[in-house]
Amino acid sequence: MLDPTLLPEWAAERARKHLADPTLPVAEPRPAAAVILVRNRPNGIDLFLQRRHASMAFVGDALVFPGGRVDDRDTHRPARWRGPSPNEWAAVLQTTPDQAAALVCAAVRELFEEAAILLASPDGGSVLDAAAVVGEADRRRVESGELPLGRLLDDRGLTLRADLLAPWRCWLTPAFEPRRYRTWFFVAVADEHQRGQTASGESTESVWLSPAQVLALAGERYLVLPPQFVTCAELAAFDSAAAVMASARTVRRREVFPQAFCDDAGEVRLRLPQDLLSIVAAATG
């Protein structure tokens, strides 16, 4: 079973350099968004994760939730928007209304690009109805950067479904990493028709696994980084997708900023909040 506080050697080497020299430059974190897609299974839940291509510069080969950094395209807010307003999202995400709207747009865009699931609908319709008017060619144009998602939704008369997202937790990349992100994790529920797929060239595999399965396979079959590992430990306590969404909408979870330190044995570890360590112990014990 993986110990999420213990850094692998490739990360520990960078951390040691920063611990030895606090004057080393620290990269400014860029805003990012990821979507924890949840569905029901007998006696529990499954999560949708993707294995990133080993050649990716950031967390290559890792098992992650669909997501990525916010970019300029995400400032193109669609005309039709259902759910909490940017001002309401800003209060929850502890950021500005403009950035909150961009984060929501980025979350929807990344899920569409990487898993071919679009959280949008025509007026009075469902996300499945949106799939009837938005095809693979549109997804590729969005993924390539040719077409902002907001413009695609406007052109197709679709409404962005911010009401289908709920906030989970924000994670900040440790200071020793050369690429750093402040990633807001959102939750969304998939029904039996939304299977997800490996749509983007950034991933080589897509899987539906229970939180317990992810925890068991971490470090054995898959590289699972602390944000995903701890999130799966948190979600292991839930028996339905509805329960996950209810918790996401009512519980405000604090941001996590893991910091490196050397333990008494000389191992380089990440300092994580004690409440999260207790959750991990309960889920893996």
N, C-alpha and C positions, 0 to 999 in steps of 0.2 A: 504494500500500500504506500502510495506517495506521501511524503511529508512536505506540505506546501510551504513550509518555512525554510527548507533547506535548498540553497541555490545549487543548480548544476554547475560544473566547473567552468563552462564557457561564460556564465554570468558572474560566477564568484570571482573570476579573474578581474573583470571590469570593476566589480564592487570593491575589491581589495585596493585597487589603484585610487579610487575616490576616498576610501577610508584613510589611506596613507597620506593623501594630499587633498585637503578640503578646498584648496584654491583652484582645483581643476574646474573648467567650465561645465555648467549644467544646462542642458537643452531646455528651451521653453516648451512646455506641453501644449500640444494642439488639441482642440476639441474633437471628439469622436463619439460615435453612437453605435450600439450593438443591440440586436433583438434576440431575446430569449424566447424562442417559439416553443409553446407547450401544447401537448395534446393528452387526452385521457387514454389510459390503458387499463386493463383489468387490475383493480386494487392499487392504482397509482397513476403516475404520469410518465410521459416520455418527453425528451428534449431533442430539438433538432440542432445538430452540430456538424461542422465541416472541417476536414483536415486540409490545412493550408499547404500549398505547393512548397516543397522543400527549398525552392530557389527564391522564395519571397524574402526580401531584406528584413522584414519585421516579423518575428515569431514564425519563421518558416517551419513547416511540418507539424505545427501545433494544432490541436483540436480546439476549435473556437466556435462561438456563436457568430452568425452572420453580422458583419459590421465593418466600419472603416471610418476614416477621418471626415470631418465636415469640410466641404470645399465651396467655392464660389457659386456653383450651380444650386446649392441648397438655400441660397438667399432668394431664389425665385419662388416666392410663396404662391401656391395655386389660389385661384379666385374662390374656389369652393372648399370649405374646411368644416368638417363636422367633429365636434368634441371640444375639449378644453381650449380656450383661446390662448394665443401666445402669452398674454399677460398672466393667465392662470398657470400655464406651464412654467413661466419664469419664476413664479413664487415657489413652485415645487422643486424646480431644478436649481434654484438659487443662482440665477443668471439673468441677463437682460431679455426682454421680450423678443428682440431680433435674434439673439443667439438661441433662445429656446425654440423659436420657430424653425431655425436652421437645423437644430438637433433633431427635431421631430421629422423634418423633411429628409435628413440624412439617414435616419433609422429606416424610414419607409423605402427610400431609394436603395440602400444597401441590401435590404431584404429582397427587393425586386431584382437587383442586379445579380445577387449571389445564389438566391434560391428560387427565383421566378415566382415569387408570391407577392402580389400587389395589394396593399391595404388601401384600396380605393373602391368606389362604387358609383354607378349612375344614381341620379335622384330616385329614391324609392326602390333601389335595387341592392344587390349584395356584391361582395368582392368576387364572387364567381361570375356575376354578370360582367364585371370589369374585364375578366379574362377573355370574354367573347369579343371585345373590341380592341384589346391591347395584345399584340402578339410578340413572337420572338424577335422580329425585326425591330420593333420598338424597344424591346429590352436591350438589344445590342447597341442601339443608338444612345440610349441613356448610359449604358456602361462605358461606352467609348468617350463620353463627354460631349458628344455632338449635340445632344438634346437634354436640357434640364428636365427633371421629372415634373416640376411644376408646370412647365409649358406643355409637356405631353398630356398631363391631366386636363389642362385648360382646352387643348385642341380636341380632346375626346369627350369633353363635357363631363368629366369625372370629378368626384369629391374625394379629397384626401381624408381618410378615416382616422383622425387623431384619437377618436373615442375608442379605437381598438387597441391602443397602446396604454400601458401603465408604467410608471417609473419603478425601477428596482433599486439599484445602487450605483454610485459613481466610484470608479477606481482611477487612481493617478499612478502612472508609470514611475518606478523608482528613479531617483536622481542620477544613478550611475549609468542608465541606459542612454545611448546616443540618440535614439528616437523615442520621444516621450509623448504620451497622449493623456488627456483627461477624458476618460470614456464613460459616458452615461449608458447604463444598461437598462433597456426597456423590456417589458413582458408583453407578449401577444399570444392569443389562443388560436390554434389551428383546428379546423374541423376535419372530418374524415376525407374530404375531397382535396385538402391542401397537403399534398405529400412532400412538397419541396424537392429540389433537385440540385445537382452540381452544375449550376448554370454558368458560373464565371470561371475563367482560366486561373483564378487565384487559388482554387481548391482542387483537390484530386479525389475527394471522397465525401459523401454526405451520409449521415447515420441518424437514426432515431434510437436513443438509448434512455433508459431510466437514469435518474441521478445516481442510484446505487451502482449501476453498471459502469457509468463514467468513473466513479470513484475507484471501483475495483480494477478497471483497465488502465487507469492513470499510472504511468511509469512502467507499465508492462507492454501494452499494445500501443498506447498513445502518449504523446507528449501533451500534458495538460498543465497549463500555467496557473499560478495562484488565483487570479480572478475567476477563472472558469471552475477550478477545483472547489474553491470556497463557495461559489454560487451554487454548484451542484449539492454541496453539503447542506446549504440553507434550504434548497428545494426538496431535499430528501424527506423532509418532515411533512410534506403536503400529499394528500391522497387524491386530489382532483385539480384540473386546470382552473375551475371556478374558484377554488380556495386560494390558489396562487394569485389570481387576479384580484380577489377581494383583499388579500394582504397587501399587494402592491399598491392598491388605491387608498389604503388606510394607514399603513405604517411608513413613517419616514426614516429611511436608513441612511446613516451618516457616510460621508465619503471616506474611502480607505486610501491612505498614502503609505505603502509599505516602505520601510527604511532598513537598510542593510546594517548588520552588526556581526562581530566575531564572537562565537560562544567560547566557553572555557576550553573546549577541545580544539579550538582553532578553526572550526567550520564557519563558513559565511552563511548567515541566515537572514530572513526577512522578519522584521518585527511587525506582527499583525495584532489588531485589537483582541483583547482577551475574550470578549464575548464571541467573536468569530472562531477563535481557537476552540472554545467550548463546544460550539456547534459542530465543528469539524470532528472533534473527539467523539461526540455523540453519534455522528453519522458513520464513523469509520471504526468505532470500538466494538 
